[in-house]
Amino acid sequence: MEKTRRTFIKKMTTAGIAAAGLSIAGNASAVETSITETQQKKKAAGKDDGKLRFGFIGTGSRCQEHINNVLAISGNKIVAICDIQKGPLERTLKHIAKFNVPEPKIYTGSERAFEQMLNNEEFDCVIIASPWEWHVPMSVAAMKAGVPYVGVEVSAANTLEECWDLVNVSETTGSHLNIMENVCYRRDVMASLRMVREGLFGELLHGECGYEHDLRDVKFNDGTQYNYKKGGELRMGPTAYAEAQWRTQHSVMRNGDIYPTHGIGPVAHCMDINRGNRFLSLTSMATQSRGLHKFIVDNGGENHPLAKVRFNLGDIVTSMIKCANGQTIIVTHDTNSPRPYSLGFRIQGTEGLWMNDGDHVYVQGKSKPHLWDDSEEWFKKYDHKLWSTLEAQAKEAGHGGMDFIMMYDLIDCIKNKKPAPMDCYDAAAWSAISGLSEMSIARGGALVDFPDFTRGQWIHRKQEFAL
Ligand SMILES: NC(=O)c1ccc[n+]([C@@H]2O[C@H](COP(=O)([O-])OP(=O)(O)OC[C@H]3O[C@@H](n4cnc5c(N)ncnc54)[C@H](O)[C@@H]3O)[C@@H](O)[C@H]2O)c1
């Protein structure tokens, strides 16, 4: 774990340099990997039984849900899994055994064991559900190893340099880099996308979204169901459980919107970002940092060892984005305060809007003047076909079913040799909000430019998501 921390610090130092504003231009920087030339040229071999071959890197809690959905869809098999910890690997093997399918090969023993897995095995798709600092090294290694479809969890990248790495390597290898942004498949989100596409809201003007989720328990989790006052302990770092091992450290080291894609992904689809429109510039501001320290003191007392930790992350980070076609978008990051969960969507155009908080829709000429409609009635009418056809299969799946719909859509593309539903340009543009907001906050809220990750192609690229 010590090496992980050093790698993290090295990467975040790079982020710090970017945040100081030294470079935001396109960067095809050399990407660290030990994959050899010959192995890079490896092509997917012929299939023995015609099944799609899956691999998983990072077998923690998120991986279990992906496994459920991969195995719920016929014609798939899991060839190999990789993790550095015994516990998650054992849990995952037990989980897979419930499906009565052959046991996958295990790769473990070092932080770079995933490279051996990628060198030794043939995959149609590798899913990466590891800590954030590993997303890009693992995605890059998978693409360079010739894996045709690579699914990376959110956010895809932490820094602008990493965003460019994803784009450059996807372009040069031809591998499809699919950001696994499940919220793009949420039922209400897909219905609102349909309403946008059918013109109900007119020309879009403005969007709002965010990640507003009280993660204080998750950030100090010792694995005892967050029961601090009844003997559980507040923990973060190597001795903690699951995400508290790595996620909390980002709140120590960074100040920006460090988890933007659940919010921005759906809004980007509505606004045709990278396909006729693009993000131009961003400004961000952060509040003071209070919530995490207060949580430690409230639950562990002023003398708790973690009370000495200085958290950099402002409790509420607000970013505003300007788009090439005129729209504005407000993105919020709010994970350190007591509050009910919300992604706070608002999609507004010249004819009406959807407001997620309050479940409101208003459509000029159809809603009673100046009065909200309940969004449920509208969303029933504009239910997306992925949901109306897959509802029964999605029923038991994670996050209200959207995890299944997302996996189904990706697998459909793999089976039909189509581009992945969301690509390296989506991954880069959405994730770039992190690096850019850190940069803007460090400069007192200065306006910073978005790189054009498509290098001008956004003007001609056509929308393909969930048509
Ligand atoms: N889309 C969603 O709704 C959603 C929900 C939860 C988590 N996530 C994302 O999924 C990812 C994983 O989250 P999680 O909750 O499963 O975290 P987790 O901590 O439970 O699992 C991460 C796993 O990665 C392993 N790992 C760490 N370094 C590794 C390495 N070098 N090689 C191989 N394995 C390594 C860890 O041992 C751990 O088992 C994160 O990116 C998170 O943001 C997304």
Ligand as a Chemical Component Dictionary entry (heavy atoms), coordinates in Angstrom:
data_LIG
# 
_chem_comp.id                   LIG 
_chem_comp.type                 NON-POLYMER 
_chem_comp.pdbx_formal_charge   0 
_chem_comp.three_letter_code    LIG 
# 
loop_
_chem_comp_atom.comp_id 
_chem_comp_atom.atom_id 
_chem_comp_atom.alt_atom_id 
_chem_comp_atom.type_symbol 
_chem_comp_atom.charge 
_chem_comp_atom.model_Cartn_x 
_chem_comp_atom.model_Cartn_y 
_chem_comp_atom.model_Cartn_z 
_chem_comp_atom.pdbx_ordinal 
LIG N1  N1  N 0  -20.655 4.187  -11.243 1  
LIG C1  C1  C 0  -20.980 4.042  -9.974  2  
LIG O1  O1  O 0  -22.140 4.152  -9.586  3  
LIG C2  C2  C 0  -19.899 3.711  -9.001  4  
LIG C3  C3  C 0  -20.228 3.277  -7.703  5  
LIG C4  C4  C 0  -19.172 2.936  -6.852  6  
LIG C5  C5  C 0  -17.867 3.048  -7.278  7  
LIG N2  N2  N 1  -17.599 3.497  -8.539  8  
LIG C6  C6  C 0  -16.217 3.590  -9.018  9  
LIG O2  O2  O 0  -15.688 2.263  -9.123  10 
LIG C7  C7  C 0  -14.315 2.260  -8.780  11 
LIG C8  C8  C 0  -14.059 1.248  -7.674  12 
LIG O3  O3  O 0  -14.842 1.593  -6.545  13 
LIG P1  P1  P 0  -15.181 0.520  -5.411  14 
LIG O4  O4  O 0  -16.295 1.081  -4.617  15 
LIG O5  O5  O -1 -15.346 -0.835 -5.987  16 
LIG O6  O6  O 0  -13.832 0.592  -4.567  17 
LIG P2  P2  P 0  -13.152 -0.566 -3.699  18 
LIG O7  O7  O 0  -12.114 0.081  -2.896  19 
LIG O8  O8  O 0  -14.220 -1.374 -3.031  20 
LIG O9  O9  O 0  -12.487 -1.501 -4.820  21 
LIG C9  C9  C 0  -11.318 -1.162 -5.516  22 
LIG C10 C10 C 0  -10.479 -2.432 -5.654  23 
LIG O10 O10 O 0  -9.329  -2.133 -6.472  24 
LIG C11 C11 C 0  -8.252  -2.877 -5.937  25 
LIG N3  N3  N 0  -6.974  -2.337 -6.387  26 
LIG C12 C12 C 0  -6.288  -1.250 -5.926  27 
LIG N4  N4  N 0  -5.129  -1.092 -6.605  28 
LIG C13 C13 C 0  -5.074  -2.114 -7.492  29 
LIG C14 C14 C 0  -4.111  -2.526 -8.457  30 
LIG N5  N5  N 0  -2.983  -1.837 -8.669  31 
LIG N6  N6  N 0  -4.347  -3.634 -9.186  32 
LIG C15 C15 C 0  -5.497  -4.335 -9.008  33 
LIG N7  N7  N 0  -6.434  -4.007 -8.102  34 
LIG C16 C16 C 0  -6.228  -2.896 -7.363  35 
LIG C17 C17 C 0  -8.447  -2.766 -4.424  36 
LIG O11 O11 O 0  -7.720  -3.775 -3.738  37 
LIG C18 C18 C 0  -9.956  -2.932 -4.303  38 
LIG O12 O12 O 0  -10.354 -4.273 -4.114  39 
LIG C19 C19 C 0  -13.981 3.697  -8.425  40 
LIG O13 O13 O 0  -13.463 4.321  -9.553  41 
LIG C20 C20 C 0  -15.303 4.325  -8.076  42 
LIG O14 O14 O 0  -15.344 5.701  -8.326  43 
LIG C21 C21 C 0  -18.594 3.815  -9.396  44 
# 
loop_
_chem_comp_bond.comp_id 
_chem_comp_bond.atom_id_1 
_chem_comp_bond.atom_id_2 
_chem_comp_bond.value_order 
_chem_comp_bond.pdbx_ordinal 
LIG N1  C1  SING 1  
LIG C1  O1  DOUB 2  
LIG C1  C2  SING 3  
LIG C2  C3  SING 4  
LIG C2  C21 DOUB 5  
LIG C3  C4  DOUB 6  
LIG C4  C5  SING 7  
LIG C5  N2  DOUB 8  
LIG N2  C6  SING 9  
LIG N2  C21 SING 10 
LIG C6  O2  SING 11 
LIG C6  C20 SING 12 
LIG O2  C7  SING 13 
LIG C7  C8  SING 14 
LIG C7  C19 SING 15 
LIG C8  O3  SING 16 
LIG O3  P1  SING 17 
LIG P1  O4  DOUB 18 
LIG P1  O5  SING 19 
LIG P1  O6  SING 20 
LIG O6  P2  SING 21 
LIG P2  O7  DOUB 22 
LIG P2  O8  SING 23 
LIG P2  O9  SING 24 
LIG O9  C9  SING 25 
LIG C9  C10 SING 26 
LIG C10 O10 SING 27 
LIG C10 C18 SING 28 
LIG O10 C11 SING 29 
LIG C11 N3  SING 30 
LIG C11 C17 SING 31 
LIG N3  C12 SING 32 
LIG N3  C16 SING 33 
LIG C12 N4  DOUB 34 
LIG N4  C13 SING 35 
LIG C13 C14 SING 36 
LIG C13 C16 DOUB 37 
LIG C14 N5  SING 38 
LIG C14 N6  DOUB 39 
LIG N6  C15 SING 40 
LIG C15 N7  DOUB 41 
LIG N7  C16 SING 42 
LIG C17 O11 SING 43 
LIG C17 C18 SING 44 
LIG C18 O12 SING 45 
LIG C19 O13 SING 46 
LIG C19 C20 SING 47 
LIG C20 O14 SING 48 
# 
